[in-house]
Amino acid sequence: QRALHLLGETSQHGMAPQVEKMLGDESLEVRAEALQYLVTHEHKDPVLLLQTASDVPAHCLQSAVAVHLARAGDPDWLAASGHILQGMIAEAGPEGAASRREAARALGNIPGPHELHAELSKLLEDSNDEVAERALLSAGRIRLKELLPRIVDGLGEPRRMGATRAALAEYGDAAVETLRERLNDMSVSAGVRRQIPKVLARIGTAEAARALSGSLIQSDPEVRYETIKALNQIHARHPDRMSTAAEISRVLDYELLAYYRSFQILAALDAPNGSSSAEAAKCNRLVTQAVRERMEQELERVFRLLGLIYPSADVHNSYLSLTSHRPQMQANALEVLEHLLPSDLYRRLAAVADPENTVGAALSQTIYVDAVLSLVIEDSVPL
């Protein structure tokens, strides 16, 4: 049954002879899934198939007949298909969930645009998760644009997040502009915005990569991290779909600037202040820990951005070595980076990444580079 379901989801054709044999399977679920596949993907007449299959659940038969009638193109048959589907959707409560689920699946297998697709709007709000998820997948399959904003907003619902991502991936480039707008809309919840880069990475087209590259400047660090990570994923699969290095370099300057300022805050926290209060010392330790954690995240973002411009394997290995706390590996990583990066970029990075630098020397370099970068960066963007 699961194999047949996956075969149908991937829209594989040419399997009719093998699947027809399954109409006589002893399992009721297998017979039902075989009927759905043959009607939906091989365009078989369900009435003729029922001469072979017996005891198929009513909702599966109704769904198969509805798809067959809607595809025929005859207005009278279309009306009959709509009547069948509306009856299935009207089945209320938990006992009617199977009928509503099959109606949602049928709607995704009727080529659009089609007036029957309006019924998916109701099914998206169904209280049964399986029904709502099937409606999501069907909307994605037929790329119903009027439902797209509602589907994007559904990324904030953890229970249905998997189906929502899969549905948006089905839309492909048709969803990219809406996703880009939502990603950069500060009125959209952070929870939804943090999921959007993952969807764009899953779409993985050049258009998706451009949307991500144009959305790198984000005030929420987690959204910024997810956006950079999504670009890394597309770059790993399709390096040719990436935007110009100049766009990435500008964001890299912002991230380095944030890292330098965190370093300066950390140096100030570590400086002796003459306080002997235990409570003050505890507070200082907690703040120091928070700053160090933020710096770890900032450094990871810096190296993820570097991996979009320079050989990603070398950059990744250098990052792992620099964060290993093993002096020899750190020294080797710095040597690799020195040959890999332009000299000015290497000096900026080594100012705080080189473990042999004293805190005082590193601090003086970061203050200088901070000042230079602040002059280079014209626009003020919160980091």
VOMARVEX-804891 format. One record per atom (N, C-alpha, C): x, y, z. Coordinates in steps of 0.1 Angstrom, whole numbers, plus 5000, padded with zeros to 4 digits. Layout:
XYZ
...
END
This chain:
500849885000
500050005000
500950135000
501950135008
502850245009
503550274996
504050164990
504750174977
503750234966
502550194966
501550244956
501350394959
501250424972
500950564975
502150654971
503350614973
504550684969
504650694954
504250584947
504250584932
503250694927
502150704934
501150804930
501650944933
502250964944
502751094948
503751154938
504551064932
505651104923
505151104908
503851074906
503251084893
503950994883
504350874887
505050784878
503950714869
504250704856
503250644847
503850514842
503050434834
503450314828
503550194836
502950204848
502950084857
501550014858
500750044848
499349984848
499349834849
500049754841
499949614842
500249554856
501349614862
501649564876
500649604886
500149724885
499149774895
497849704894
497449674881
496149604879
496049474886
497249404887
497249284895
496949304909
497249424915
496949444929
495449474932
494649484922
493249504924
492649374930
493349264929
492849144935
493549104948
494349204953
495149174966
494149144977
494649064987
493749034998
493549155008
494449255007
494349365016
493349475009
492349515017
491449615013
492149745010
493149785018
493849915016
494649915003
495249795000
496049784987
495149794975
493949734976
492949734965
492549884962
492249954973
491850094973
492950184967
494150164971
495250244966
495550214951
495350084947
495550054933
494550114924
493250114929
492150184921
492450334920
492850394930
493150544930
494350564919
495350484920
496450504911
496050494896
495250384893
494950354879
493950464874
493050514882
492150614877
492850754876
493750784886
494350914886
495450934876
496350834875
497550844867
497550764854
496650664853
496650594840
495250624833
494450704839
493150744833
492250634830
492250534838
491350414836
489950444841
488950374834
487550394838
487350314851
486950384862
486750314875
485650204874
484650224866
483550134865
484049994860
484950004849
485549884844
486449814854
487149894861
488149844871
487349764882
486249814885
485449754896
484949614893
485149574880
484749434876
485849344882
487049394884
488149324890
488249334905
488149464910
488249494924
486949484931
486949424942
485649414950
485849474964
484749514970
484749564984
485649684986
485849764975
486649884977
485849984986
486450054995
485750145004
484950254996
483850285001
482950374993
483650514990
484350565000
485050694998
486050684987
486750574986
487750554975
487150544961
486050474961
485250464948
484750594944
484150674954
483550804950
484650894945
485750894952
486950984948
487350944934
487550824931
487950774917
487050814907
485750794909
484650834900
484650984897
484851064908
484751204907
485951254898
487151204900
488251244892
487951204877
487451084875
487251034861
486251124854
485151164861
484051244855
484551384852
485351444862
485851584860
486751594848
487551494846
488551494835
487851474821
486651424821
485951394808
485751524800
485551634806
485251764799
483851784796
482951694799
481551714796
480951794808
480151904805
479651984815
478751904825
477951814820
477051734828
477851644837
478851584832
479751494840
480451584851
480851704847
481551794857
480651824868
479351854865
478351884876
478251754885
478251644879
478051514887
479251494896
480451524890
481751514898
481651614910
481251734908
481151834919
480151784929
479051724925
478051684935
478551564943
479351484937
479951374945
480951424955
481851514951
482851574960
482251654971
481251734968
480551814979
479851724989
479351614984
478751514994
479851455003
481051424997
482151375005
482651475015
482751605011
483251705020
482251735031
480951715028
479951735038
479851635049
480551515047
480551415057
481251475070
480451485081
480951565092
481651465103
482451525112
482951455123
484151365120
484651295130
485751205128
485451095118
484151045119
483750935110
483750975095
483651105093
483651145079
485051185074
486051175083
487451225079
487951155067
487751025066
488250945054
487651005041
486351035041
485751085029
486251225026
486451305036
486951445033
488451435028
489251345034
490551325030
490651285015
489851185011
489851144997
489351244988
488351334993
487951444984
489051544982
489851564992
490951664991
492051604981
492251474982
493251414973
492651414959
491351394957
490851394943
490951534937
490751644945
490851774940
492251804935
493251744941
494651764936
494951694924
494051604919
494351524907
493451564896
492651674898
491851734887
492651854881
492951844868
493751954862
493052094864
493852194867
493252324868
493552414856
492952534856
492052584867
490652514865
490052494877
488752424877
487952474889
486652494886
485752554896
485652464909
485952334907
485852254919
486952274929
488052344925
489152364933
488852464945
487852534943
487452624954
487052554967
486752424966
486452344977
487652324987
488852334981
490052314989
490152415000
489552534998
489652635008
488952595021
487852525020
487252465032
488052355039
488652275031
489352155036
490652205043
491252315039
492452365045
492152395060
490952425063
490552465077
490052345085
490052225079
489552105086
490152085099
489352035109
489952015122
490751885122
490551795113
491351675112
492651705104
493851675111
495151705105
495351635092
494951515091
495151435078
494451495067
493251545069
492451615059
493051745054
493451825064
494051955061
495451935054
496151835058
497451805052
497251765037
496251685035
495951635021
495551755013
494751845018
494351965011
495552055008
496452065017
497652145015
498452085003
498651955003
499451894992
498751904979
497351894979
496651914966
496752054961
496652154970
496752294966
498152314959
499152254965
500552264960
500652194946
500052084945
500052004932
499552084921
498352154923
497752224912
498052374912
498952414922
499552554923
498352654923
497452644932
496352734934
496852864940
496952964932
497653084937
496853164947
495453154946
494653224956
494853174970
495253054972
495452994985
496953014990
497753064982
499253074985
499453154998
498953275000
499253345012
498853275025
497653205024
497253125036
498153005039
498652945028
499552835030
500852875036
501352995032
502653045037
502453075052
501353135056
501053165070
500953035078
500652925072
500552795079
501852745083
502952805079
504352765084
504452785099
503552865105
503652885119
502952785127
502352685120
501652575127
502452455128
503152415139
504052305140
503452175135
502152145138
501552015135
501551995120
501352095112
501152075098
502352135090
503452155097
504552225090
505152145079
505252005081
505851925070
505051925058
503751915059
502851925047
502852055041
502952165049
503052305044
504252325036
505452275041
506652295033
506552215020
506052095021
505952015008
505052074998
503952135003
503052204994
503652324987
504352404995
505052524989
506152484979
506852374982
507852324973
507252284960
505952224960
505252194948
504952314939
504652424946
504452544938
505652594930
506852564935
508052604928
508152754927
508652804915
508852944913
507553024915
506452964913
505153034915
504953094929
505653034939
505553074953
506653164957
507753184949
508953254954
508653394957
507953474949
507753614952
506953634964
505853554967
505153554979
505953524991
506753424990
507653385001
508753495004
509253564993
510153674995
509553785002
508353824998
507653935005
507353905019
506953785022
506653745036
507953745045
509053695039
510353695046
510753825050
510453925042
510954065045
509854155051
508754095055
507654175061
507754155076
508154265083
508354265097
507054235105
505854255098
504654225105
504254075106
504953995098
504853855098
505553795110
504953695117
505653645129
506953585126
507853595136
509253545134
509253395132
508253325138
508153185136
507953145121
507053215114
506853195100
508053235092
508653355095
509753395087
511053305088
511153245100
512353155101
512153025093
510952985089
510652865081
510752895066
510653025062
510553055048
511853015041
513053055046
514253015039
514452865037
513852785046
513952635044
513152595032
511952665030
511152635018
511852675005
512452795006
513152844994
514352754990
514952705000
516052604998
515552474991
514352434996
513752314990
513352334976
512852454972
512552484959
513752484950
514852554955
516152534950
516452594936
515552674930
515752734917
516652854918
517052904906
517753034905
516953144911
515653144908
514753244914
514753244929
514653124935
514653104949
516053164955
517153134948
518453174953
518453324953
517953394942
517953534942
517053594953
515953534956
515153584967
515853574980
516553474982
517353454995
518453564995
519253574984
520353674984
519853814986
518653844981
518153984984
517554004997
517553895005
516853905019
517853875030
519153885027
520153845037
520153945049
519854065047
519954165058
518654155066
518754095078
517554065086
517954115100
516954175107
517254225121
517254105131
516453995128
516353885136
517553785133
518453765142
519653675139
519253535134
518253485140
517853345136
517353345121
516553445118
516053455104
517253475094
518253555099
519453575091
520253445089
520353375100
521153245100
520453155090
519053135091
518353045083
518453085068
518553215065
518653265052
519953225046
521053245054
522353215049
522553065047
521952985057
522052835056
521352785044
520152845040
519452805029
520252825016
520952945015
521852965004
522952865003
523552825015
524552725015
524052595009
522752555012
522152435007
521952434992
521552554987
521352564972
522752564965
523752634971
525052644966
525652504965
525452414975
526052284975
525452194964
524152224960
523552144950
523752204936
523652334935
523652404923
524452534924
525752524923
526652644925
526352754914
525852704902
525652804891
524452884893
523552854903
522352934906
522553044916
523753064920
524053164931
524153304924
523853404933
524053544928
525553584929
525753714926
527153754925
527853764939
529153744939
529853744951
529853884958
529653994949
529654124955
528554144965
527354084962
526154094971
526554024984
527153904983
527453834995
528553905003
529553964997
530654035003
530154145012
529054215007
528554335015
527954285028
527254165027
526654115040
527754055049
528754005043
529953955051
530554075059
530554195053
531054305061
530254335073
528954325071
527954345082
528254245093
528354125089
528554015099
529954035107
530954065100
532254095106
532154215116
531454315112
531254425120
530554385133
529554305132
528854265144
529754175153
530554095147
531454005154
532554095162
533054195155
534054285162
533454355174
532254395172
531554475183
531254375195
530954255192
530754155203
532054135210
533154125202
534454105208
534854215217
534554335213
534854455221
533954455234
532754415233
531854395245
532454295255
532954185249
533554075257
534754125264
535654195257
536854255263
536554345275
535454425273
535054515284
534554435296
533854325294
533354245305
534454175312
535454135305
536554065311
537554155318
537454285316
538354375322
538054395337
539054405346
538854415361
538054545363
537054535372
536254655375
536254695390
537054615397
537154645412
535954605420
534954545414
533854505422
534054375429
533754365442
533954245449
532554175452
531554225447
530154175450
530054045443
529553945450
529353805444
528253815434
527253895437
526053905428
526453965415
527354075416
527754135404
528654045396
529553965402
530353875395
529553765388
528453715395
527653615389
526953675376
526453795378
525753865366
526753885355
527953915358
528953935348
529253805340
529353695348
529553565341
528453525332
527253555336
526053515327
526053605315
526353725316
526353815304
527553775295
528653745301
529853695293
529553575285
528853475292
528453355285
527553375274
526553475276
525653505265
526353565253
527353655256
528053725245
528853615238
529553525245
530353425238
529453335229
528253305234
527353225225
526953295213
526753425215
526353505203
527553515193
528753525199
529953535190
530053405182
529753285188
529853165181
528953155169
527753215171
526753215161
527153315150
527753425154
528253525144
529353465136
530253395142
531453335135
530953235125
529953155129
529453055120
528853125108
528053235110
527453305099
528553355089
529653415095
530753465087
531253355078
531553235084
532153125076
531153075066
529853065069
528853025059
528853125047
528953255050
529053345039
530253335031
531453305038
532653285030
532553155021
531753055026
531552935018
530752955005
530053075005
529253104993
530153174982
531353224986
532253294977
533453214973
534053144983
535253074981
534952924982
535952834979
535652684979
535152644992
533852594992
533152575004
533752465013
534352355007
534952255015
536152305023
536952385016
538152445024
537652535035
536652615032
536152715042
535552635054
534752525051
534152455061
535152385070
536152325064
537252255072
538052355080
538252475075
538952575083
538152615095
536852625093
535952665104
535952555115
535852435111
535952325121
537252325128
538352355121
539652355128
539852475137
539352595133
539452705142
538652695154
537552625154
536652605165
536952485173
538052415170
538452285176
539152305189
539652425192
540452455204
541752375204
542252335192
543452255191
544452345184
545552395190
546452495184
546952455171
547452335169
547952295156
546952305145
545752255147
544652255137
544252405135
544252485145
543952625143
545052695134
546252665137
547352725129
547252675114
546952555112
546852505098
545652575091
544552595099
543352655093
543752805089
544452875097
544853015094
545753015081
546552915080
547452905068
546652885056
545652795056
544752775045
544052905041
543452965051
542753085049
543553195043
544853205047
545753315042
545953295027
545953175023
546153145008
544853155001
543753135008
542453135001
541853264999
541953355010
541253485010
542153595005
541553705000
542253824997
542953875010
544053935009
544853975021
544154065030
543354165025
542654255035
541554175042
540854085035
539854005042
540453915052
541553855049
542253765058
542653835071
543253955069
543654035081
542454065090
541354105084
540154135092
539654015100
539753895093
539253775100
540253725111
541553735107
542553685116
542653775129
542253895128
542353985139
541753925152
540653845150
540053785162
540053635162
540353575150
540353425149
541753365152
542753445152
544153395155
544253375170
544453245175
544553225189
545853285195
546853315187
548053365192
548053515194
546953575189
546853725192
546453745207
547053835213
546653875227
545353945226
544653945237
543354015238
543554165234
544654225240
544854365238
545154395223
545954305216
546254325202
545054305194
544354205197
543054175189
542054285191
541954345203
541054445206
541354575198
542654605197
543054725190
542854715175
543054585170
542754565156
541254575153
540454515162
539054525159
538454665160
539054745168
538554885169
538854955156
540054935151
540554995138
539654945127
539454815126
538654755115
537254795116
536754805128
535354845131
535154985125
536055075128
535955215123
535955215108
536855135101
536955135087
535655085081
535154965086
533954915081
532755005082
532755075094
531655165096
531555275085
532755315080
532855415070
532455355056
532855225054
532555165041
531055135040
530455095051
529055055051
528255185052
527455225041
526755345041
525455345048
524755235046
523355225052
523455165066
522655205075
522655155088
521555045089
522054925091
521054805092
521354745106
520254725113
520354665127
520854515126
521854485133
522354345134
522154285148
END
